[in-house]
Amino acid sequence: MKKVILLTASLGIIVFAGCKKSENSTTKSVINSVNDIKVPARFSWESSHTVNVTAEITDTRFGSAIYSIAIYDGDPYSGGNLIAAGSATTTAPYVNKLYVSKQLAKVYVVKTAPDNSKIINTLDVTGSSASVSFGAIDPNALGKSENGFKTTTVDCNSGCTNTITSSTNNLNVNSGDVICITGSNITVNFSNVNGGTIRVCGSNVTLQNLSFNGAASLIITTSGSANVNGINFNSSSASIENDGILNGTFADNGIFTNNGTFNSSGDFNLNSNAGVFVNNGTMNVSGSVQNGSPSTATNNGSMIVAGNFQLNSSGPGFVNNCSLKISGNYNQSNRMKNYNLIKVTGTTTINSSNELSLYNGAMLETVNFVLDGSTVKGYGSTSLVKITGSVNIRNSGAVITGAVQVSSASSVGSSYLTGGAATGNSVYIPVTSCNSDGNGTPTVTDTDGDGVPDNLDAYPNDATKAYNNYYPSSSGMATAAFEDQWPTKGDFDLNDLVISYRYNVVTNAANNVVQVTANYSLLATGGSLGNGFGVQFPISNSSVTGLTAGTLEAGQTKAVVILFTNMRDEMAQWNTVPGVAQTPAKSYTFTFNVTNGPSISTFGLTGYNPFIWNYGLGANRGREIHLWGHLPTDLANTGYFGTADDNSSPANNLYYVTKTGLPYAVEIPVSPFSYPTEGTDITTAYLHFGDWAQSNGTSYTDWYSNTASGYRNTANIYTK
């Protein structure tokens, strides 16, 4: 760069001092400058990649109605950011072209039906395409605990101290032992279990005389199935985890987690000294369930009880997050928190001074109902108590209150209904994998008549708009960093112009682009050439109207918006020289409308085609500098191609790359990007930049974001 032209002698000393590599760097790279990088042929210098995403709808509950598809860069219920959204129907899938960080392994895809019921799936985006199909029922709902899906698996391939392949008698298990049972159709008879771990990986394994002592554990793996006979599960620190199939009966006095299928051949009792009980899978109990006072008891899956369900008075109560079906009677003497469905074929009795808590569209469906001096309370959105037989409300304090509707074949006195509770059967509760019955029909409102229900429409009062789509996300920004000496390579400090941006691409009900809003933040202008900055969009110039800022450049076939023509007029200081006064980042925003816009899958969600030109070199508008491989605009002077260090060749579809394979600009999918100090080769600031390039972008994909030891030399990185 010809930056030193305007610098004082003393400032020049600062620049050259900033070029020295820190002597305190703990990791010395074998690549000492960009000149040492052996760049693979046609390496694109991209930290992101294109993924074509398709989401199909097989849910036929609402005919040809529009469903929304929303894509997030993380769990939307835990802070994930929206990337894209749009319409899908049973005949027209949602299709989009994303440009996502290579560090992002998966996205979260949410299908929302017209009734506002949602299904969320994850989608692997490490390849060039990804697809997902949504039906009416979420297949992942069963087995989903409050902490998410079980992500770790246990097998018998490693860590075993003793492997059992055939029937065995008098087996001792001591602390530190890991007994792996891999044989199938065998019987293992235990003598003493004084700790240790038993893993069952074989099928149809019978476990006899299993008496737990201490912190012993039994794990039925995903490939295993076990039959228990004579099990003594009386140690509160002992644990059973079933990830496969477990048959038999026992009283729970320890820690029991069911992630698979548990078939209890008799009663299932949660006794007073039991620890944590969690059902994430399916439990079939042929007898009754007695819930004593375990430390916690939670059903996240399906519990089917052939007999009665007794919730006793001591302990913290019971939490039902999914499906609890009881063929006998349900007798509640402690608090029950119900977030989904409790269905009772017999009589439900809520005993004195207890509360049945119903949350956000939960259901209690029962034949007979007794409210004995106790409370039913609805929280959040309206829940439903559905009674098909008799009603008996008695004793002082009996009340139904809050966000709950009572549907009953028998009369429920209005004096028992308070705080918004009412009789009726109008509340809509969708059928889900946890609630097989549901209730009612949804009311779908579409104020602007565009076919997208108001609950799915980001612009419910504007028929021309429906969805927001973002690059890189609703809250993130990407950054472009330029060298401005093209066609000469320059000093490769990648700070001649550093600018961050986020785009919101608004689409209509047909997923066609109707509007673009761009937000920019000019971070650094490390040079004296007065570069201009613009962006080319993948639409025709004539299709753009109503530009609110910047300039729609004339003489262009495609739409080119010029943000500014001389960066030296935008930012007084360079923001690249340590110890010198700084200029705050400068923000810009513009919006334009698109007439007869393309589909979002054609327009895509990327940084589009940002570029600079050397205004300071005799107002040379044609001296454009783009990202590697990006096409010049119509006003570029292609006479520079192939001169000096440049190796651009339109005949070979190769643009803006040096003869050694280096780019003249890079885009990083984060902001802010901590760029190098003035005159500092980027390889001496980011110590794995060269390794990333030499691996063709497969290694050190986090070269720009990882702050661990050995990744960067902070002495060569500009900080504010």
C-alpha positions in Angstrom: 0.0 0.0 0.0 1.0 3.5 -0.6 -0.1 4.5 2.9 3.2 6.0 4.0 2.9 8.9 1.6 0.7 10.8 4.0 2.4 9.6 7.2 4.9 11.6 9.2 8.3 10.2 9.9 7.5 9.5 13.5 4.3 7.7 12.5 6.3 5.7 10.1 8.3 4.4 13.0 5.1 3.2 14.6 4.1 1.4 11.4 7.4 -0.5 11.0 7.5 -1.3 14.7 4.0 -2.8 14.4 5.3 -5.2 11.7 7.6 -7.0 14.1 6.3 -10.4 15.3 5.8 -10.5 19.0 8.7 -12.2 20.8 6.2 -13.4 23.3 4.2 -15.5 20.8 4.0 -19.0 22.2 3.5 -20.7 18.9 5.8 -20.1 15.9 4.1 -20.7 12.6 6.1 -22.4 9.8 4.5 -19.8 7.6 6.2 -16.5 8.2 4.3 -14.5 5.5 1.6 -14.8 2.9 4.5 -15.4 0.4 5.1 -18.8 2.1 1.6 -20.1 1.7 1.3 -22.9 -0.9 -2.3 -22.1 -2.0 -4.3 -25.0 -3.5 -5.5 -24.5 -7.0 -8.7 -22.3 -7.1 -8.9 -22.1 -3.3 -11.8 -19.6 -2.8 -10.7 -18.2 0.6 -14.2 -18.6 1.9 -15.0 -19.1 5.6 -18.6 -19.8 4.7 -20.2 -22.1 2.2 -23.5 -22.4 0.2 -26.1 -24.9 1.4 -29.3 -25.5 -0.5 -32.1 -26.2 2.0 -35.4 -27.8 1.3 -38.3 -28.3 3.8 -41.3 -30.4 2.8 -44.7 -30.6 4.4 -46.6 -33.9 4.7 -49.0 -32.6 7.3 -52.4 -32.6 5.6 -54.5 -31.4 8.6 -55.0 -28.0 7.0 -55.3 -28.9 3.3 -53.5 -26.5 1.0 -52.9 -23.8 3.8 -49.5 -22.2 4.2 -47.2 -23.3 6.9 -44.1 -21.3 7.9 -40.6 -22.6 7.9 -38.0 -20.7 10.0 -34.3 -21.5 10.1 -32.1 -20.5 13.1 -28.4 -20.7 13.7 -29.0 -22.2 17.2 -31.8 -23.5 19.3 -34.5 -20.8 19.0 -35.6 -21.5 22.6 -32.0 -20.9 23.9 -31.0 -17.7 22.0 -30.6 -19.0 18.5 -30.8 -16.3 15.8 -33.2 -16.3 12.8 -31.6 -16.7 9.5 -34.5 -17.3 7.1 -38.2 -17.8 7.0 -40.8 -18.5 4.3 -43.9 -20.4 3.1 -44.4 -24.1 2.5 -47.4 -26.1 1.6 -48.1 -29.8 1.0 -47.5 -29.2 -2.8 -44.8 -26.5 -2.7 -41.8 -27.1 -0.4 -39.8 -24.3 1.1 -36.5 -23.8 -0.8 -33.6 -21.5 0.1 -29.9 -20.9 -0.6 -28.0 -20.2 2.6 -24.4 -19.1 3.0 -23.4 -20.2 6.4 -20.1 -20.4 8.4 -18.2 -23.6 7.9 -18.0 -23.8 11.7 -21.8 -24.1 11.9 -22.6 -27.9 11.8 -26.4 -27.7 12.1 -29.3 -25.3 11.9 -32.6 -25.5 13.7 -35.7 -25.7 11.4 -39.1 -24.8 12.9 -42.3 -25.7 11.1 -45.3 -23.7 12.4 -48.8 -24.8 11.3 -51.7 -22.4 10.9 -52.9 -23.4 14.4 -49.6 -22.2 15.8 -48.4 -25.7 16.7 -44.7 -26.2 16.1 -42.3 -28.9 15.3 -38.5 -28.3 15.5 -35.8 -30.4 13.8 -32.1 -30.0 13.4 -30.5 -30.1 10.0 -26.9 -31.0 9.1 -25.5 -28.1 7.0 -21.9 -29.4 6.6 -22.7 -30.5 3.0 -23.9 -28.6 -0.1 -27.6 -29.5 0.4 -29.9 -30.5 3.2 -33.5 -31.4 3.4 -36.1 -32.1 6.1 -39.7 -33.3 6.0 -42.4 -32.3 8.5 -45.6 -34.3 9.3 -48.3 -33.5 11.7 -46.6 -35.2 14.7 -43.2 -34.5 16.0 -41.3 -37.8 16.1 -38.8 -36.4 18.4 -41.2 -35.2 21.1 -41.1 -38.5 23.0 -37.9 -38.9 24.8 -37.1 -35.2 25.0 -36.3 -34.2 28.5 -36.0 -30.8 30.0 -32.3 -30.9 29.2 -32.8 -31.9 25.6 -32.3 -35.2 23.9 -29.9 -37.8 25.2 -26.7 -37.0 23.3 -24.3 -39.6 24.8 -24.4 -43.3 24.2 -22.9 -46.2 26.1 -21.8 -49.4 24.5 -19.6 -52.4 25.2 -16.8 -51.6 22.8 -14.5 -50.0 25.3 -13.9 -49.6 29.0 -15.0 -53.1 29.9 -13.1 -55.0 32.7 -15.1 -58.2 32.2 -17.1 -59.2 29.1 -19.8 -61.8 29.5 -20.8 -63.8 26.4 -22.6 -66.8 27.8 -24.8 -67.7 30.8 -22.9 -67.1 34.0 -23.6 -67.9 37.7 -22.4 -66.2 41.0 -21.1 -63.1 39.3 -19.5 -60.6 41.7 -19.3 -56.9 40.8 -17.2 -54.6 42.8 -16.4 -50.9 42.8 -14.5 -50.0 39.6 -15.7 -53.0 37.7 -17.3 -52.5 34.3 -19.2 -55.7 33.4 -20.2 -55.8 29.7 -22.8 -58.4 28.8 -22.6 -58.9 25.0 -24.2 -62.4 24.7 -27.8 -62.8 23.7 -30.5 -65.2 25.0 -28.4 -65.9 28.2 -28.9 -65.7 31.9 -26.6 -64.0 34.3 -26.9 -64.8 38.0 -25.3 -62.4 40.4 -23.8 -63.1 43.8 -22.8 -59.7 45.1 -23.0 -56.2 43.5 -21.0 -53.9 45.7 -20.6 -51.1 43.3 -19.3 -50.9 39.7 -21.2 -50.8 36.4 -23.2 -53.5 34.5 -23.8 -52.8 30.8 -26.2 -55.0 28.8 -25.5 -54.9 25.1 -26.9 -58.3 24.2 -30.6 -59.1 23.5 -32.9 -61.1 25.7 -30.5 -61.2 28.7 -32.0 -62.4 31.9 -30.6 -60.8 35.1 -31.2 -62.8 38.3 -30.6 -62.1 42.0 -29.4 -58.6 41.2 -29.1 -56.8 44.6 -27.6 -53.3 44.4 -25.3 -52.0 47.1 -23.6 -48.6 47.1 -23.4 -46.7 43.9 -23.8 -49.6 41.6 -25.3 -49.0 38.2 -27.1 -51.0 35.5 -27.2 -49.7 32.0 -29.3 -51.3 29.2 -27.7 -49.9 26.1 -29.6 -49.0 22.9 -28.8 -52.4 21.4 -29.6 -54.3 24.5 -32.7 -55.9 26.1 -33.0 -57.3 29.5 -35.4 -59.2 31.7 -35.0 -58.6 35.5 -35.9 -61.3 38.0 -35.4 -60.9 41.7 -33.9 -57.4 41.5 -33.3 -55.6 44.8 -33.0 -51.9 44.0 -32.8 -50.5 47.5 -29.8 -48.2 47.5 -30.6 -44.6 47.0 -27.3 -44.0 45.3 -27.7 -46.9 42.9 -28.9 -46.3 39.4 -30.7 -48.0 36.5 -30.6 -46.4 33.0 -32.6 -48.1 30.3 -31.7 -47.0 26.7 -33.0 -50.2 25.1 -35.7 -52.6 26.3 -36.2 -53.5 30.0 -38.8 -56.1 31.1 -39.7 -57.0 34.6 -40.9 -55.5 37.9 -39.2 -53.8 40.8 -39.7 -51.1 43.3 -37.7 -47.9 42.6 -35.6 -47.0 45.6 -32.7 -45.4 43.7 -32.1 -43.4 40.6 -34.1 -44.6 37.5 -33.9 -43.1 34.0 -35.9 -44.7 31.2 -34.9 -43.5 27.7 -36.1 -46.6 25.9 -39.0 -49.0 26.5 -39.8 -50.3 30.0 -42.4 -53.0 30.4 -43.3 -53.4 34.1 -45.0 -56.7 34.6 -46.6 -55.6 37.9 -47.0 -52.6 40.0 -44.3 -49.8 39.8 -43.6 -48.1 43.1 -41.6 -45.0 43.5 -40.7 -45.3 47.2 -39.7 -42.7 49.7 -36.0 -43.1 49.5 -35.9 -43.0 45.7 -33.8 -40.4 44.0 -34.5 -39.0 40.6 -37.1 -40.7 38.4 -37.2 -39.6 34.8 -39.1 -41.3 31.9 -38.0 -40.0 28.6 -39.2 -43.0 26.6 -42.2 -45.4 26.9 -43.4 -47.1 30.1 -46.0 -49.7 30.0 -47.1 -50.7 33.5 -49.4 -53.7 33.7 -50.3 -52.9 37.4 -50.6 -49.7 39.3 -48.2 -46.8 40.0 -47.6 -45.6 43.5 -45.7 -42.3 43.6 -44.2 -41.9 47.1 -41.7 -39.2 47.7 -38.7 -39.5 45.3 -36.5 -36.4 45.1 -38.0 -35.7 41.7 -40.4 -37.5 39.4 -40.8 -36.4 35.8 -42.5 -37.9 32.7 -41.1 -36.6 29.4 -42.4 -39.5 27.4 -45.3 -41.9 27.4 -46.6 -43.6 30.5 -49.4 -46.1 30.1 -50.8 -47.5 33.4 -53.2 -50.4 33.3 -54.2 -50.0 37.0 -54.4 -46.9 39.2 -52.1 -44.0 39.6 -51.6 -42.8 43.2 -49.7 -39.6 43.8 -49.0 -39.6 47.6 -48.8 -36.6 49.9 -45.1 -36.4 50.7 -42.2 -35.3 48.4 -42.1 -32.6 45.6 -44.9 -34.1 43.5 -44.9 -35.1 39.9 -44.3 -33.3 36.6 -46.0 -34.6 33.4 -44.4 -33.1 30.3 -45.9 -35.5 27.8 -48.5 -38.3 27.9 -49.9 -40.1 31.0 -52.7 -42.5 30.3 -54.4 -44.3 33.2 -56.9 -47.1 32.7 -57.9 -47.2 36.4 -58.3 -44.3 38.8 -56.1 -41.3 39.4 -55.8 -40.2 43.0 -53.8 -37.0 43.7 -52.6 -36.1 47.1 -49.7 -34.0 46.1 -49.1 -31.3 43.4 -49.2 -32.4 39.8 -47.7 -30.1 37.1 -49.2 -31.1 33.8 -47.9 -29.6 30.6 -49.6 -31.9 28.1 -52.1 -34.8 28.5 -53.4 -36.8 31.5 -56.1 -39.2 30.4 -58.0 -41.2 33.0 -60.5 -44.0 32.1 -61.8 -44.2 35.7 -62.2 -41.5 38.3 -59.9 -38.5 39.0 -59.8 -37.4 42.6 -57.9 -34.3 43.6 -57.6 -34.5 47.4 -57.7 -31.7 50.0 -55.2 -28.9 49.8 -53.5 -30.0 46.7 -53.2 -28.4 43.2 -53.5 -29.8 39.8 -51.5 -27.3 37.7 -52.2 -27.0 34.0 -49.8 -25.1 31.8 -50.3 -23.6 28.3 -52.9 -25.8 26.6 -52.6 -28.9 28.8 -55.4 -31.3 29.1 -57.0 -33.5 31.8 -59.4 -35.9 30.2 -61.3 -38.1 32.7 -64.6 -40.0 33.0 -65.5 -39.1 36.6 -64.1 -36.1 38.5 -63.9 -35.4 42.2 -62.5 -32.1 43.5 -62.2 -32.5 47.3 -61.3 -29.2 48.9 -58.5 -28.8 46.4 -57.5 -26.6 43.4 -57.3 -26.9 39.6 -55.4 -23.9 38.2 -54.5 -22.9 34.7 -51.3 -21.0 33.9 -50.3 -19.3 30.6 -52.6 -20.0 27.6 -55.9 -21.8 28.3 -55.9 -25.4 29.3 -58.8 -27.9 29.3 -60.5 -30.2 31.9 -62.7 -32.5 29.9 -65.2 -34.6 32.0 -67.4 -37.2 30.3 -69.0 -38.6 33.4 -70.0 -37.4 36.9 -68.7 -34.3 38.7 -68.4 -34.1 42.5 -67.0 -30.9 43.9 -67.0 -30.9 47.7 -65.6 -29.4 50.9 -64.3 -25.9 51.6 -61.6 -24.5 49.4 -62.5 -26.4 46.2 -61.9 -24.1 43.3 -61.1 -24.2 39.6 -59.2 -21.0 38.7 -57.1 -19.2 36.1 -56.6 -20.0 32.4 -58.7 -23.2 32.3 -61.9 -24.2 30.5 -64.1 -27.0 31.9 -66.0 -29.2 29.5 -68.4 -31.4 31.4 -71.4 -33.6 30.7 -72.5 -32.8 34.3 -73.1 -29.3 35.7 -70.2 -27.5 37.3 -71.4 -24.7 39.6 -70.3 -21.2 38.6 -69.3 -20.5 42.3 -66.4 -22.9 41.9 -65.0 -21.1 38.8 -62.8 -18.1 39.5 -60.0 -16.1 38.1 -61.0 -16.5 34.5 -62.0 -20.2 34.6 -65.1 -21.0 32.6 -67.2 -23.8 31.3 -67.1 -24.6 27.6 -65.3 -26.6 25.0 -64.1 -24.0 22.5 -60.4 -24.0 23.3 -58.2 -25.4 20.5 -55.5 -27.8 21.6 -53.6 -29.4 18.7 -53.0 -33.2 18.3 -49.3 -33.9 19.0 -47.1 -36.9 19.7 -47.7 -36.1 23.4 -51.4 -35.4 23.1 -53.1 -37.9 20.9 -56.6 -36.5 21.4 -56.4 -32.7 21.2 -59.5 -30.6 21.2 -61.5 -28.3 18.9 -60.5 -26.6 15.6 -58.2 -23.6 15.2 -59.3 -20.1 14.2 -57.1 -18.9 11.4 -56.9 -15.1 10.8 -55.3 -13.6 7.7 -55.9 -9.8 8.0 -54.1 -8.8 4.8 -55.4 -11.7 2.7 -52.0 -12.8 1.4 -52.5 -16.5 2.4 -50.2 -16.3 5.3 -52.0 -16.5 8.7 -51.4 -13.5 10.9 -49.5 -15.7 13.5 -47.0 -16.6 10.8 -46.8 -13.3 9.0 -44.1 -10.8 10.0 -46.2 -8.1 8.2 -49.8 -9.1 8.9 -51.2 -5.8 7.6 -49.2 -5.7 4.3 -50.1 -8.2 1.6 -46.9 -7.5 -0.3 -44.7 -8.7 2.6 -44.6 -11.8 4.8 -41.1 -12.9 6.0 -37.7 -11.6 7.1 -34.5 -13.3 5.9 -31.1 -12.4 7.2 -27.5 -12.6 6.3 -25.7 -13.7 8.3 -28.4 -13.7 11.0 -31.0 -11.5 12.7 -28.4 -10.2 15.2 -25.0 -11.0 13.6 -22.9 -9.2 11.0 -20.3 -10.4 8.5 -17.1 -8.4 7.7 -15.2 -7.8 4.4 -11.6 -6.8 4.6 -9.8 -5.4 1.5 -6.4 -4.8 0.1 -6.4 -1.7 -2.2 -3.3 -2.0 -4.3 -4.8 -4.2 -7.0 -3.5 -5.4 -9.4 -0.4 -5.3 -7.1 -0.6 -7.6 -4.1 0.1 -5.0 -1.4 1.3 -5.6 2.1 -1.6 -8.0 2.9 -2.6 -6.5 6.2 -6.2 -6.7 5.0 -7.2 -3.4 6.6 -7.3 -0.9 3.8 -11.1 -0.9 4.1 -12.9 -3.0 6.7 -16.6 -3.0 6.7 -19.3 -5.1 8.4 -22.8 -5.7 7.1 -26.2 -7.4 7.7 -28.9 -7.8 5.2 -32.7 -8.2 5.8 -34.3 -9.6 2.6 -38.0 -9.4 2.9 -40.1 -11.9 0.9 -43.8 -12.3 0.2 -46.1 -15.2 0.6 -44.7 -16.8 -2.5 -41.1 -16.5 -1.1 -40.2 -13.9 -3.7 -37.9 -11.0 -2.8 -39.8 -7.7 -2.4 -37.5 -5.5 -0.3 -33.9 -5.3 0.9 -32.6 -3.5 4.0 -28.8 -3.2 4.4 -26.9 -2.2 7.6 -23.2 -1.4 7.4 -20.5 -0.4 9.9 -17.3 1.1 8.6 -14.6 -0.1 11.0 -11.2 0.9 9.4 -9.8 2.8 6.4 -6.2 1.9 6.5 -5.0 3.8 3.5 -4.6 7.1 1.7 -6.3 6.3 -1.6 -9.8 7.4 -0.6 -11.5 4.2 -1.7 -15.2 4.1 -2.6 -17.4 1.2 -1.5 -20.4 -0.4 -3.3 -22.4 -3.6 -3.5 -23.8 -5.4 -6.5 -27.0 -7.3 -6.0 -28.3 -10.3 -8.1 -31.2 -8.4 -9.6 -31.5 -6.0 -12.5 -30.9 -2.3 -12.1 -34.4 -1.5 -13.4 -36.1 -3.7 -10.8 -34.9 -1.4 -7.9 -37.1 1.5 -6.7 -37.4 3.6 -3.6 -33.7 3.6 -2.5 -33.5 5.5 0.7 -29.8 6.2 1.0 -26.7 5.7 -1.1 -26.8 5.9 -4.9 -28.2 3.4 -7.4 -25.4 3.6 -10.0 -26.3 4.3 -13.6 -24.8 2.3 -16.4 -25.1 -1.0 -14.7 -27.1 -4.0 -15.8 -27.3 -5.4 -12.3 -28.3 -3.3 -9.3 -25.2 -1.6 -7.8 -25.6 0.6 -4.7 -22.8 2.9 -4.0 -22.5 3.6 -0.2 -19.8 6.2 -0.5 -17.2 7.4 -3.0 -14.3 8.4 -0.8 -13.6 6.7 2.5 -11.3 9.5 3.6 -14.4 11.8 3.7 -16.2 9.2 5.9 -13.5 8.5 8.5 -10.9 11.0 9.6 -8.5 8.4 11.2 -7.4 5.1 9.8 -8.1 3.0 12.9 -5.2 0.8 12.0 -2.2 2.4 13.8 -1.8 1.7 17.5 -1.4 4.8 19.7 -3.0 7.1 17.2 -6.4 8.8 17.7 -9.4 6.8 16.5 -12.6 7.6 14.7 -15.7 5.8 15.9 -17.2 3.2 13.5 -19.6 4.8 11.1 -23.0 3.3 10.5 -25.1 3.3 7.3 -28.5 2.0 6.4 -30.4 1.8 3.1 -33.6 0.1 1.9 -34.9 -0.5 -1.6 -37.9 -2.2 -3.1 -37.7 -4.9 -5.7 -40.2 -5.1 -8.5 -41.0 -8.6 -9.9 -38.3 -10.0 -7.6 -36.8 -13.5 -7.9 -37.4 -16.3 -5.4 -35.3 -16.2 -2.3 -33.7 -19.4 -3.4 -32.4 -17.6 -6.5 -31.5 -14.3 -4.7 -29.8 -16.2 -1.9 -28.6 -15.1 1.5 -25.0 -14.0 1.2 -22.8 -10.9 1.4 -23.6 -10.5 -2.3 -20.8 -8.7 -4.2 -19.1 -6.0 -2.1 -16.3 -4.1 -3.7 -14.1 -1.0 -3.4 -12.4 1.1 -6.1 -9.5 3.4 -5.9 -11.1 6.9 -6.0 -7.8 8.4 -4.9 -6.0 7.2 -8.0 -7.3 9.9 -10.3 -10.9 9.1 -9.5 -10.4 5.7 -11.2 -13.9 4.2 -10.9 -13.0 1.3 -13.1 -10.3 0.0 -10.7 -12.6 -2.3 -8.8 -11.4 -4.8 -6.2 -13.7 -7.7 -5.3 -13.7 -10.9 -3.2 -12.0 -13.9 -4.8 -14.0 -15.2 -7.7 -16.6 -12.4 -7.7 -17.5 -10.8 -11.0 -16.6 -7.2 -11.8 -19.5 -4.8 -12.4 -20.2 -3.3 -15.9 -18.1 -0.2 -15.0 -14.9 -2.1 -14.1 -11.8 -1.7 -16.2 -10.9 -5.2 -17.1 -7.7 -4.0 -18.7 -6.1 -4.4 -15.3 -6.7 -8.2 -15.4 -3.5 -10.2 -15.7 -1.2 -7.2 -15.0 1.2 -6.8 -12.1 0.5 -9.6 -9.5 -3.1 -10.2 -10.8 -4.0 -13.6 -12.3 -7.6 -12.8 -13.3 -8.8 -14.7 -16.4 -12.4 -14.3 -17.6 -11.8 -17.1 -20.0 -11.0 -19.4 -17.1 -13.7 -17.9 -14.8 -11.0 -16.7 -12.5 -11.3 -13.2 -10.9 -9.4 -11.2 -8.3 -6.6 -13.5 -7.4 -2.8 -13.1 -7.5 -0.5 -15.3 -9.5 0.3 -17.2 -6.2 -3.4 -17.7 -5.4 -3.9 -14.9 -2.9 -7.1 -12.9 -2.7 -7.5 -9.1 -2.7 -10.2 -9.3 -0.1 -11.7 -11.8 2.3 -15.1 -12.1 4.0 -15.4 -13.3 7.7 -18.8 -14.4 9.0 -18.4 -12.4 12.2 -18.2 -8.8 13.4 -16.3 -7.2 14.7 -13.3 -8.8 13.0 -10.0 -7.9 14.8 -7.9 -7.0 11.8 -4.1 -6.7 11.7 -2.3 -3.5 12.6 -1.0 -1.2 9.9 1.5 -2.9 7.6 1.3 -6.2 9.4 1.1 -9.3 7.2 -2.0 -11.2 8.4 -0.1 -14.4 8.9 1.9 -12.8 11.7 -1.4 -11.8 13.4 -3.5 -14.9 12.8 -1.0 -17.8 13.1 -3.2 -20.4 11.5 -4.3 -18.3 8.5 -1.8 -19.9 6.3 -2.5 -23.4 7.6 -6.2 -22.9 6.9 -5.4 -21.9 3.3 -2.9 -24.7 2.7 -5.5 -27.2 3.9 -8.0 -25.9 1.2 -10.1 -24.5 4.0 -10.6 -27.8 5.9 -8.4 -27.2 8.9 -8.4 -24.3 11.3 -11.7 -23.1 10.1 -11.8 -21.0 13.2 -8.6 -19.2 12.5 -10.3 -15.8 12.8 -12.4 -16.5 15.9 -10.4 -18.9 18.2 -8.6 -17.0 20.9 -6.8 -20.0 22.4 -3.0 -20.0 22.8 -1.2 -20.4 19.5 -4.0 -18.9 17.3 -3.1 -15.3 17.3 -0.4 -12.8 18.1 -2.3 -10.0 19.8 0.6 -7.6 19.4 -0.1 -7.6 15.7 -3.8 -7.2 16.0 -5.4 -3.7 16.2 -7.5 -3.1 19.3 -9.6 -0.1 20.2 
